[in-house]
Amino acid sequence: MSVANSQENKILAFPFFLCYHIPMQNFVLTLRFDGSAFCGWQTQPGVPTVQAALERAIFSATGETPRVTGCSRTDAGVHARQFVCNFHSETRIPSERLPAALNFYLPEQIAVLDCRPAAPDFHARYDCKAKTYRYHIHNARVRDPFLLRRALLEPVPLDEALLAHEVAAFLGAHDFTSFRAAGGSAKTSVRTVSRFDVLCEGEEVYFYVRADGFLYNMARIMVGTLLDIAKGRLGQGSIPAILAARDRTRAGFTAPAEGLMLWEAEY
Protein backbone atom coordinates (compact mmCIF):
# COMPACT_ATOMS: atom_id res chain seq x y z
CA MET A 1 0.00 0.00 0.00
CA SER A 2 1.41 3.40 -0.95
CA VAL A 3 1.73 6.06 1.75
CA ALA A 4 -0.20 8.32 -0.57
CA ASN A 5 -3.16 5.94 -0.82
CA SER A 6 -6.48 7.37 0.35
CA GLN A 7 -7.66 6.27 3.79
CA GLU A 8 -11.28 7.34 3.22
CA ASN A 9 -12.66 3.81 3.02
CA LYS A 10 -11.01 2.98 6.34
CA ILE A 11 -12.38 6.12 8.00
CA LEU A 12 -15.88 4.98 7.18
CA ALA A 13 -15.23 1.44 8.34
CA PHE A 14 -13.94 1.93 11.88
CA PRO A 15 -16.53 2.01 14.74
CA PHE A 16 -16.60 5.60 15.97
CA PHE A 17 -19.03 4.69 18.75
CA LEU A 18 -15.95 3.64 20.76
CA CYS A 19 -14.72 7.21 20.94
CA TYR A 20 -16.54 8.61 23.99
CA HIS A 21 -14.65 11.23 25.96
CA ILE A 22 -13.15 11.10 29.44
CA PRO A 23 -10.59 13.36 31.16
CA MET A 24 -7.38 13.97 29.25
CA GLN A 25 -4.86 11.11 29.25
CA ASN A 26 -1.25 10.91 28.12
CA PHE A 27 -0.70 7.89 25.87
CA VAL A 28 2.74 6.47 25.07
CA LEU A 29 3.08 4.56 21.81
CA THR A 30 5.88 2.29 20.63
CA LEU A 31 6.19 2.29 16.85
CA ARG A 32 8.13 0.34 14.28
CA PHE A 33 8.51 1.77 10.79
CA ASP A 34 10.26 1.43 7.47
CA GLY A 35 11.46 4.95 6.75
CA SER A 36 12.09 4.43 3.03
CA ALA A 37 8.87 6.11 1.95
CA PHE A 38 9.04 9.01 4.42
CA CYS A 39 10.94 12.28 4.70
CA GLY A 40 11.75 11.57 8.32
CA TRP A 41 9.66 11.74 11.48
CA GLN A 42 8.80 15.42 11.71
CA THR A 43 5.85 16.89 9.81
CA GLN A 44 6.87 18.98 6.80
CA PRO A 45 4.59 20.63 4.24
CA GLY A 46 4.01 18.74 1.03
CA VAL A 47 5.97 15.56 1.85
CA PRO A 48 5.07 12.28 3.62
CA THR A 49 6.35 11.96 7.20
CA VAL A 50 5.80 9.43 9.97
CA GLN A 51 4.43 12.03 12.37
CA ALA A 52 1.87 13.28 9.87
CA ALA A 53 0.71 9.74 9.06
CA LEU A 54 0.32 8.93 12.74
CA GLU A 55 -1.57 12.11 13.51
CA ARG A 56 -3.98 11.40 10.64
CA ALA A 57 -4.56 7.92 12.04
CA ILE A 58 -5.26 9.33 15.51
CA PHE A 59 -7.80 11.72 14.03
CA SER A 60 -9.46 8.91 12.08
CA ALA A 61 -9.71 6.71 15.19
CA THR A 62 -10.63 9.34 17.80
CA GLY A 63 -11.81 12.47 15.99
CA GLU A 64 -9.09 14.42 17.81
CA THR A 65 -6.09 16.30 16.43
CA PRO A 66 -3.39 16.08 19.09
CA ARG A 67 0.24 16.90 18.43
CA VAL A 68 2.38 13.78 18.77
CA THR A 69 5.81 14.14 20.37
CA GLY A 70 8.53 11.76 19.17
CA CYS A 71 11.67 10.56 20.92
CA SER A 72 13.86 11.50 17.95
CA ARG A 73 13.78 13.52 14.74
CA THR A 74 14.82 10.77 12.36
CA ASP A 75 16.12 11.75 8.93
CA ALA A 76 14.51 10.87 5.61
CA GLY A 77 14.94 7.18 4.89
CA VAL A 78 15.94 6.19 8.44
CA HIS A 79 14.11 3.23 9.96
CA ALA A 80 13.01 2.49 13.53
CA ARG A 81 12.73 -0.79 15.39
CA GLN A 82 11.55 0.92 18.58
CA PHE A 83 10.36 4.51 18.30
CA VAL A 84 8.58 6.00 21.32
CA CYS A 85 6.12 8.89 21.11
CA ASN A 86 3.31 10.34 23.19
CA PHE A 87 0.14 12.36 22.79
CA HIS A 88 -2.67 13.67 25.00
CA SER A 89 -6.23 12.61 24.29
CA GLU A 90 -9.71 12.42 25.79
CA THR A 91 -10.61 9.29 23.85
CA ARG A 92 -12.33 6.50 25.69
CA ILE A 93 -10.63 3.82 23.62
CA PRO A 94 -8.64 1.78 26.16
CA SER A 95 -4.88 1.92 25.77
CA GLU A 96 -4.73 -1.80 25.03
CA ARG A 97 -7.09 -1.32 22.07
CA LEU A 98 -5.47 1.79 20.61
CA PRO A 99 -2.77 -0.12 18.68
CA ALA A 100 -5.40 -2.03 16.69
CA ALA A 101 -7.43 1.14 16.12
CA LEU A 102 -4.44 3.12 14.87
CA ASN A 103 -2.95 0.30 12.80
CA PHE A 104 -6.26 0.09 10.97
CA TYR A 105 -5.60 3.55 9.50
CA LEU A 106 -1.82 3.62 9.25
CA PRO A 107 0.06 2.86 6.03
CA GLU A 108 1.66 -0.58 6.01
CA GLN A 109 5.14 0.89 6.54
CA ILE A 110 4.20 1.91 10.11
CA ALA A 111 2.97 -0.28 12.97
CA VAL A 112 1.99 0.58 16.54
CA LEU A 113 3.40 -2.21 18.70
CA ASP A 114 2.26 -1.04 22.10
CA CYS A 115 0.30 1.67 23.90
CA ARG A 116 0.24 2.47 27.60
CA PRO A 117 -0.94 5.37 29.78
CA ALA A 118 1.71 7.63 31.32
CA ALA A 119 1.98 10.48 33.78
CA PRO A 120 0.56 13.75 32.41
CA ASP A 121 4.01 15.32 32.21
CA PHE A 122 5.76 12.44 30.44
CA HIS A 123 7.62 13.70 27.37
CA ALA A 124 8.92 11.18 24.82
CA ARG A 125 11.87 13.33 23.83
CA TYR A 126 12.97 15.04 27.04
CA ASP A 127 12.47 12.00 29.30
CA CYS A 128 14.52 9.71 27.07
CA LYS A 129 17.70 8.70 28.91
CA ALA A 130 19.55 7.04 26.04
CA LYS A 131 19.09 5.87 22.47
CA THR A 132 20.80 3.11 20.53
CA TYR A 133 21.17 3.24 16.76
CA ARG A 134 22.20 0.36 14.54
CA TYR A 135 23.91 0.85 11.21
CA HIS A 136 23.84 -2.07 8.75
CA ILE A 137 26.44 -2.58 6.03
CA HIS A 138 26.21 -5.32 3.42
CA ASN A 139 29.92 -6.00 2.83
CA ALA A 140 29.80 -7.72 -0.54
CA ARG A 141 30.56 -7.12 -4.20
CA VAL A 142 27.02 -7.82 -5.36
CA ARG A 143 23.91 -6.14 -4.01
CA ASP A 144 21.27 -8.17 -2.19
CA PRO A 145 17.78 -7.18 -3.42
CA PHE A 146 16.34 -8.23 -0.06
CA LEU A 147 18.45 -5.54 1.62
CA LEU A 148 17.39 -2.77 -0.74
CA ARG A 149 16.90 0.43 1.32
CA ARG A 150 17.86 -1.54 4.45
CA ALA A 151 21.66 -1.57 4.31
CA LEU A 152 24.60 0.20 2.69
CA LEU A 153 26.36 -1.89 0.04
CA GLU A 154 30.13 -1.71 0.62
CA PRO A 155 32.23 -3.81 -1.77
CA VAL A 156 35.61 -3.14 -0.09
CA PRO A 157 36.31 -5.86 2.53
CA LEU A 158 36.15 -4.44 6.06
CA ASP A 159 38.50 -5.45 8.86
CA GLU A 160 36.45 -6.17 11.98
CA ALA A 161 39.45 -5.92 14.32
CA LEU A 162 40.45 -2.54 12.87
CA LEU A 163 36.93 -1.17 13.19
CA ALA A 164 36.58 -2.47 16.76
CA HIS A 165 39.81 -0.72 17.68
CA GLU A 166 38.79 2.58 16.06
CA VAL A 167 35.31 2.83 17.61
CA ALA A 168 36.81 2.81 21.12
CA ALA A 169 37.87 6.44 20.58
CA PHE A 170 34.22 7.52 20.52
CA LEU A 171 33.45 6.16 24.00
CA GLY A 172 32.91 8.65 26.81
CA ALA A 173 31.88 12.30 26.86
CA HIS A 174 33.15 14.40 23.95
CA ASP A 175 32.32 17.51 22.00
CA PHE A 176 30.99 16.02 18.75
CA THR A 177 31.03 19.24 16.70
CA SER A 178 33.15 17.46 14.06
CA PHE A 179 30.38 14.86 13.74
CA ARG A 180 27.49 17.29 13.49
CA ALA A 181 25.87 18.37 10.24
CA ALA A 182 24.80 21.97 9.72
CA GLY A 183 21.17 22.70 10.51
CA GLY A 184 20.81 21.04 13.90
CA SER A 185 19.19 22.94 16.76
CA ALA A 186 20.97 21.35 19.76
CA LYS A 187 22.32 23.90 22.26
CA THR A 188 25.42 21.85 23.08
CA SER A 189 27.54 19.48 21.05
CA VAL A 190 28.69 17.43 24.06
CA ARG A 191 27.34 13.89 24.10
CA THR A 192 28.27 10.76 26.06
CA VAL A 193 28.68 7.54 24.07
CA SER A 194 28.40 4.50 26.36
CA ARG A 195 28.48 1.76 23.72
CA PHE A 196 29.94 1.38 20.26
CA ASP A 197 30.12 -2.23 19.09
CA VAL A 198 31.06 -3.77 15.76
CA LEU A 199 29.47 -7.11 14.87
CA CYS A 200 30.32 -9.05 11.70
CA GLU A 201 28.09 -11.92 10.61
CA GLY A 202 29.27 -13.23 7.26
CA GLU A 203 28.73 -10.43 4.75
CA GLU A 204 26.74 -8.35 7.22
CA VAL A 205 28.45 -5.71 9.38
CA TYR A 206 26.52 -3.99 12.17
CA PHE A 207 27.48 -0.97 14.23
CA TYR A 208 25.59 -0.43 17.49
CA VAL A 209 26.08 2.98 19.11
CA ARG A 210 24.38 4.05 22.35
CA ALA A 211 24.49 7.61 23.67
CA ASP A 212 22.54 9.99 25.87
CA GLY A 213 21.68 11.93 22.74
CA PHE A 214 22.66 12.38 19.10
CA LEU A 215 23.39 15.49 17.07
CA TYR A 216 22.05 16.03 13.57
CA ASN A 217 23.52 13.23 11.37
CA MET A 218 25.96 12.31 14.14
CA ALA A 219 25.57 8.52 13.87
CA ARG A 220 25.85 8.60 10.09
CA ILE A 221 28.98 10.78 10.14
CA MET A 222 30.58 8.48 12.72
CA VAL A 223 29.96 5.48 10.45
CA GLY A 224 31.17 7.38 7.38
CA THR A 225 34.36 8.32 9.22
CA LEU A 226 34.97 4.71 10.23
CA LEU A 227 34.51 3.58 6.62
CA ASP A 228 36.92 6.24 5.41
CA ILE A 229 39.49 4.98 7.92
CA ALA A 230 38.90 1.37 6.91
CA LYS A 231 39.48 2.28 3.25
CA GLY A 232 42.57 4.41 3.91
CA ARG A 233 41.02 7.78 3.16
CA LEU A 234 41.62 8.86 6.75
CA GLY A 235 44.47 7.77 8.96
CA GLN A 236 44.12 5.01 11.52
CA GLY A 237 43.90 6.40 15.03
CA SER A 238 42.73 9.81 13.75
CA ILE A 239 39.40 9.97 15.59
CA PRO A 240 40.75 11.69 18.76
CA ALA A 241 42.29 14.45 16.63
CA ILE A 242 39.08 14.81 14.62
CA LEU A 243 37.08 15.18 17.84
CA ALA A 244 39.54 17.74 19.20
CA ALA A 245 39.42 19.80 15.99
CA ARG A 246 35.68 20.54 16.36
CA ASP A 247 35.57 20.92 12.60
CA ARG A 248 33.09 19.02 10.42
CA THR A 249 35.46 19.08 7.45
CA ARG A 250 37.95 16.90 9.34
CA ALA A 251 35.55 13.95 9.69
CA GLY A 252 34.45 11.49 7.02
CA PHE A 253 31.45 11.42 4.74
CA THR A 254 27.86 11.10 5.94
CA ALA A 255 26.82 7.47 5.47
CA PRO A 256 23.51 7.05 3.61
CA ALA A 257 20.31 7.00 5.62
CA GLU A 258 19.06 3.59 4.51
CA GLY A 259 21.52 1.69 6.69
CA LEU A 260 20.46 3.46 9.89
CA MET A 261 17.82 2.24 12.31
CA LEU A 262 16.73 3.58 15.68
CA TRP A 263 17.19 0.36 17.62
CA GLU A 264 16.07 1.28 21.12
CA ALA A 265 14.93 4.26 23.21
CA GLU A 266 15.46 3.98 26.96
CA TYR A 267 13.52 5.64 29.78
N, C-alpha and C positions, 0 to 999 in steps of 0.2 A: 504494500500500500504506500503510495507517495505521501510525503508530508503535506503536499498541497491538496490532497484529495479532500473533497467536501465532507463535513461531518454532519450535515443536516439530517440525514436519515437516522443517524444514531441519536441525535438530540430528540427526535420524535419518539424513539423507541424506549428510552430509559424512563423508569417510573418516578416521576416528579413527586408523587404523593409521599415519598420518603423524606422530603426536604422540609420538614417543619423546623421552626426556629426555637432555640434555647439560648441561654447566655453565651457570650463569646468564648470560644475555646481556641487554644493554640495547638495546631496539629503539626506533628513532625513526620515527614515522609522520607523514605529511603528509595531512591530511584536507581535504575540501571539503564544506560542508553548508549546507542551507537551514534557517535557524533558526526558521522560522515555526511549526513544530509543537512546538518545545522551549522549556522554561523556562530557557534558557541552557546553558552548558557544565557547570557543577558539579552533581554529584549532590545531589538534594533529595528528601526522603521524599514519596511520593505523587504526584509529577509527572514527566513525561518530560523527560530531559535528554540531551545528547549524550554526556557522560561515562558515564552509566549504560548507554546503548545500546551504546557501544563496549566497555565492560567485559563486558557480557553476550555480545557477539560473540566476544571473546577467550576467554571460558570455553567457549563452544560449540565453538570451533575447537581449543583446546588443553587443555581440562579444568582450566585454572589460573584463579585469581582475583586477578590483580595489580591494584594501584592504578595508574591511568593519570594522569600529570601533564601538564597542558595549559599552553600558552604564555600563555593569557589566560583570564580568567573572563568570557566574553561574557554579555551580558544576554539575557533572554528576547526572542526574535524577531530577534536579530542573526545575520547570516549570516557565513560565512567562505569565502573563496576559497583561502586557504592557512593552515591551522591546524596547528601542530606540537605533537606530544605524544610522550611516551615511557613505556615500561613495561619492567620486568625479567621475564624468563621463561626457563624451562628447555626450552621446546619445541624440537623438532628440525626444525620446519618452516623451511625456508630463508627468509631475509628477502625474497628476490625473489618467494616464493610466498605470503607472508603477506597481501598486499593482496587477492588472489583469495579466500583462505580467509576473511578477515574480511568482505569485501563480500558473500559468500554469506549471511551471517547479519544484516548490518546492514539497517535500514530504508532505503528508497530515497532518503530525504532526506540520507543521509550516504554518502560514498564515501572509501575509502582510496586515495590517488593513488600513494603511494610508501612504502616501508619500507626502512630501512637500519640496520645495526648501528652502535653508538656506544660511546664509552668508558664504563666502568662508572659514572663520576661525572657523566655528562652529565645536565643538568636542563633540561627544555624551558622552564621559566619563568625560572629564575635565570640561565641562560646566554644568554637572548635579548638581543641588543644594541639592537635597535630594532624597532618595529612601525609599519606603515602602515595606516591605516583609510581607507576611501572612503565618502563619504556621497552618496547619489543622490537628487536632487530632480527630479520631473517637473513642469516649470514650464508648466502648461497649465490651461485652464479646465475641460476635460473629462477625467475619469479614463481611463487606459489599462488595460483588464482584464489585459493581458499583464504589467503592472508591479505588479499586486496583490501586496501584502506584499513588494515589492522596492524601492519608492521612495516618497518622500513627495510627495503631490500638493500643489502650491503654485500657486494661480491668479493671484496678484499677480506681474506681470512683474518679474524680477530684473535688476539692472544689473550685468553682469559686471565692468566697470571699477571700480565702487564696491566690490564684494565683494573684488576682487583687491587693492585699496588697503587695505581693512580687515584682511584676514588677515595682512598684514605685521607687525601689532602683536603677533601671537602668537609670532613667530619668536624663537629664543634661549631662554635659561634664565629661568624665571619661577616664582614661587609661584602655583600654580593653585588656591588655596583657593576663589576665587570661582567656579571651574568644576568643583567637586567636590560630588557629591551626598552627603547623609548616609548613613552605613552602610558606607563604605569602610574598609579595614583598613590602608592604606598609612601608613608611619611618617613620611613627609615628603611635602609637597605640591609640592615643587620638581621640575619636569620641563623637559627641553630639547626644544623643537620645532625640527626641522631642515628641515622642508618643510611648506608649506601652500599648495597650488595650487587655483585655481578653473578649471574647464574647462567651457565651454558648447558643446553640440553640438545645435543646433536647440532643441527643447523640453527637452532633458536637461541638467541642471546637476550637475556632480560636484565634490565637495571631496575632495582627497587630503591627509591630514595624517600626517606621520611624526614620531615622538618616541621618546625612549629609554624611555618608559613612559607609561601613561595612568592617571589616577585614575578612581574610580567615576563613570561617566556623563560623563567629561570631554569626549570627542569630541562627544557629542550636545548638551551644553550650549554648546560652542563654536559648533556649527552653529545652534542655536536663537538664540544671541546675534546671530550674523551676520544671520539672517533678521529678527530684531527691528530691527536697524539698517537693513536694506534697506527695511523697511516703515514706518520712522519712529517706531517705538515706543521706540527708544533712539537717542541722538544719534550722529551720525557722528563718528568719532575718539574714541569713549568707551572703547575696549577698554583702553588703558593705565591709565586711572583705575579701571576695574573690576578689573583685575589688582591694582593697588595697594591697593584697599579690602580685599581678602581677605575678602569677604562674599558668600556665595552669592546673597543677595537682590538684589544689584546687577546680576547677569548676566541673560541672557535665559532663555527657557523651555528645557526639555529636549526636543530634537527626538525624534520617535518612533523606536522601534528598527528598524522595517522598512527604513529607508533606509540603515542602517549595515552595512558589511561589513568584516571583517578582511581586508585585501588582501594583506599580506605580513608575515612574521616573519623577521627577519634574525639570523644567528648568526656 
